[in-house]
Amino acid sequence: MKNYIVLLFLVCAMVPASAQNKKLAQTGLKFLNVATDPRAVAMGEAVTSVEGNSSSLFFNPAGMARMQSSAHAEFGNTQWIADIKHYYGSVAIATPNHEYGVFGITYQSVNYGEFLRTVRADNVDGYMDMGTFTPVAVSLGVGYSRALSDRFAIGARVAWNRQDLGDGFNTVDANRNPIANENTIDVMSFDFGMFYKTGFKSLNFAASIKNFSKEVKYQREGFQLPLMFRIGISANVMDFIAEGKFSDPLLISVDAINARDFPETVNLGMEYVFMKTLALRGGYMFGYDEQDFTVGVGLQHTFEGIGIGIDYAYTPFGVFGNVNRFSLQMYF
């Protein structure tokens, strides 16, 4: 147990120390930071310390260590700004009695739409039409988590990420014909997380590191992935104000976030589940330019041992309009 306490102290110290460096760096492959799970988004993305299922792999891999079902699968999409569409999926399978932990896989892809391709030219228009191109992005991950005791759990995920922005034309050959340059990046990223049940009623503490990777570049300038540190606490407030009198939980969660490419932020989330069927969620994100409150709803029911859930989240995104997220999950 002493080892767990030491590790907990080190993680607590790590994030505040990183916050002392105010210099913000340039990052790429930003699609990796677009939140997926509607439940998490509706709670203001404050889910680092919330126990979950396969979707926890996108926020804190340690959060699925005590997954309630033997297997869980979730698939969904995000109607992002500028008609960009994000798709994701996650699957997790627990070993018998969770003796050897929980294994999971994740998938993300982005459809940016079709763009016109041009190159500068010495003609009346000043450019030459080179047709169209379609940028794409994809991420495939494998994760694992395990509860080392009745209170402490750890988790990790490794992902292969690719972003293809299409061929570029910035040089010409001797005959003045454009020469294509590939703009594709392949890079591995690593996520780590820990989860600690304090033992004081339902109070939980957790921390995670997301998108740790080497520096990459397209042509000249190098950049890194959007590295992010999270620390979170959560609890069922019914345990504190009316213990044993109400069976429907009211979960409150708070995350403090320190990212490589934007200032520190704080996220607040809430979830009320009525009769284990209807979930009402809300959140607020402090310190963001275009985001603030979030809301969402979820429905779940079990049919002959197979659970089915549907989740939705709504996020106003300032001048960019509104963002909607949907997901379908199955578990048994």
N, C-alpha and C positions, 0 to 999 in steps of 0.2 A: 504494500500500500504506500510506503514511503516513496517508492519510485514514481508512482502515479502523481503524488503531490508535487514532487520535484518537476516532473514534466509539465504539470499544470502551471506551476510558477513560471517556467521558462516561456511557455506560450503566452501567458499574460504579459510578461515583460517584453516580448518580441514586438508586438504590434504597437504599443505606445512608443517604443524606441524608434520604430520606423516612421512614426508620425512626426518626429522631430525634423525630418528632412522635408522642407517645404517645396523643393524643386520638383516640378511635375514633368514627367518624361513623355515622349511621343511613343505611342503604341500602335500596333496593327492587329488585324484579325479581330476587330471589335465585335463581330457577331458572337464570339464566345462569351461576351458579357451581357448579351440580351437574354433576360430571364425566360425560362421555358414554362415550368409548371404553373397553371393558373391559380392553384391554391397558394403557392408561395408568393406570387405577384399580388394577389388580392390582399395578402397580409403584409404588404409593403416590402416584400422580399426579406422580411425579418424572420428567417427560418433556420438560422445556423444552429440553434439549440432546440429545435423542434424535432422530435423523433418522427420518422416517416417510413418511406418505402424506397422503391427503385429511383424515384425522382430526387431523393436526397443526394444522389451522386452528382447532381449539378450544383449543389450548394455546400454540402458537408458530407462526404462519404461515410463518416462515422455515424450519421443519423439513421442509417438503415440497419445497424448492427442488431437491433432488437425488433426487427420487422415482425408484425403480428401474424402475417400470413406465411405460408410455405413458399408461395411464388406470387410475384406481382409484375404486371406489365402495364405500361402507360404510353399513350400516343396522343400527340396534339399538334396544334399549329398556332402561330402568332401572326395576326394581320398587322405587320409593322408599318412604320411611317414610310411615305413615298411609295406605297404599293409594294413594298418588299415583303416577302412571305418567308417565315421561318417554320421549319418542321422539326419535330423531335420525337424520340422514342427512348424508352428505358425498360429494361427487364432485370429482375432480381430473383434469385433462387437461394433459399436458405438450406443449409445442410441439416440433417435430422437433429432436432433439439438444439439447433444453432451451435452444435459442438465444435464445428470447424468454420464457423462464421457464415457470412452471406456473400455470394458472388453476384456481380451484375455487369451489364453492358449498356452503353448509351449510344445514341445516334443523333446528330444534328445536321441539317442542311438548310441552305438559303437560296431562294430564287429572287435574284435582283431584277429580273426582267430583261428586256432587250434594249440595246443602245446603238445609236448610229456611230459608225467608225469613220473618221476623217483624218487627213494628213495635210499639212500645209503645202501649198503649191503656188508656183508663179503663174497664175491664170487670173481671169476676171473675178472669180469668186474668192480667190485667196486660199482655197482648199480643194482637195480631191476626195470624192466620195469613195470609201473603201468597203461599203456594205454595212453589215451589223455584227454585233458580238453580244454574248450573254455571259456575264461574270457568274461564277458559282463558288460556293463554299461548302465544305463538308467536314464533319468531325466524327470519329469513331473511337469509343473509349471502353476500357475494361476496368472494373472496380472491385474492391474487396473491403469488407469491414468485419470486425469481430469485437464482441464484448469480452474484455479481459477479466472483468469481475462483475458483480451485480450493480456497480456504479460507473465503471470506467470502460470506454470503448474507443477504438481507433479505426481509421479507414483511409483508403487511398484510391486514386484513379489515375490511370495513364491513358492519354488520348493521342491519336494521330489526327492532325489537322491540315487541311489543304484549302487554299484559296487561289482561284484562277481568275485573274482580271482580264483575260483575253490577250491576244497578241497586240503588241504596240509597234508603231512605225515611226521611228525618229531618225533614221538614216536611209540613204539611197545608194544604189550601186553605181557603177560607171555609166550605165545607160539611163540614169535618173529613175530607176524603178525602186519603189519602197522595199526596204528589208525588214522583215518581221522579227520582233524580239519577244520571247515568251515572258509572261508576267505571272509565274506560278510559284507558290511557296508550299513546301511540305515541312512540318515541324512537329515534334513531340512535345506535349505538355504534361505537367504532373500536378495533381491536387492532393492535399493531405488534410486530415481533420481529426479532431478529438472531441469526445463527448463525455461529460461528467455529471452524474446525478448526485446532487449535494447531500441527499438524505434528509434535508429539511423540507418536509411536505413534498410538493411536486416541483420544487425549484431545480432547474437544470442550468448548466453552464457549458458552453462549447466554443471552439475556435477552429478556423480553417484557413488554408492557403490555397488559392486557385490560380491556375495558368502560369505555373513556374516553368520557365523554358530558357533556351539559349537565345542569343540575338540572331535575327535573320534579316534578309534584305532582298528587294526585287532587283534593282539595277545598281544603285550607288549607296544611298543612305540606309544604314541599318536601324532596326527597331526591335523591340521586344513585345511579347504578348501582354495583354492587359492584366498584369499581376494584381491580385487583390487579397488583402488580409481582412478577416472577419472575426469579431468576438460577439457572442450573443448570450442572453439569459432569457429564460421563459418560465412560466408557471401557470397552473390552473388556479385562478384567483378564488374560485369557489372553495378551495382547500383552506383559504385564509379567513374568509368572511362568513362562511356557513358550512363548515366541514361536516360532511355526512348528510346534510339536509337536502342537497340538490345533486341529482345524478348527471345532469347535463353540464358538461364542462365549459368554462369560459377561459380560453387560453389567451394570455397576453405575452408578447415577445418583443424584445428590443435587440437590435444589432448595431454595433459600431463598426464602420467600414473605413479602411485606409487603402486607397488604390494608387497605382503608379501614375495614373494620368488625370486624376481630378482630386479636388480637396476632400478632406475627411467629411463623412456624412453619418447620419444616424437615422435608422429606420425603425418604425414602430408598427406592430401588427396585432390583430385581434381575430379570434375565431370562436364562434358559439355554435355548438352542435346540439340540435334538438332531436332527442330520442334516437340517436345514432343514425339518423337519416338525412336531415337537412342541416347544412352548414352555412352560416352567414359570416362573412369575412369583411374586414376593413383594415386599412393601414394608412400611414402617413410617412412620407420620405422627406427628411429635412436636409437642406443643403444642395438640392438639385436645381438646375436652371429651368427645366421645363416639366418636371414631375413633382407632384405633391401627394394628393390623396389617391387611394386605390380602393376598389370594392369588388366583391365577387360572391358567388354562391356555388354550392356543391350539393349533389344528391347521390346517395349510395344505398344499395339494397342487396341482399343476398338471396339468390335463387338456388335452392338445392345444393348448398355448399359452395356455390360460385358467386363471388361478389362482383358487382358492376357499379362503377361510379362515373359521374359526369361533372365536370367543373368548368366554371366560366369566370373570367376576370376582366374588369374594365379599368382602363388607365387613361385619364386625360393627359395629353402630351403637348400642352401649350400650343404654340403656333403651328405644330405639325399635325394637329388633329387628335383623334382618339385611337387608342390601341385596344384591340379585342383579342382575347386568348380563349381557346377551347381545348378540352382534353377528354379522353375516354380511358378508363382504367378497368382492369380485370384482375382478380386475385382469388386465391383459394388456400 
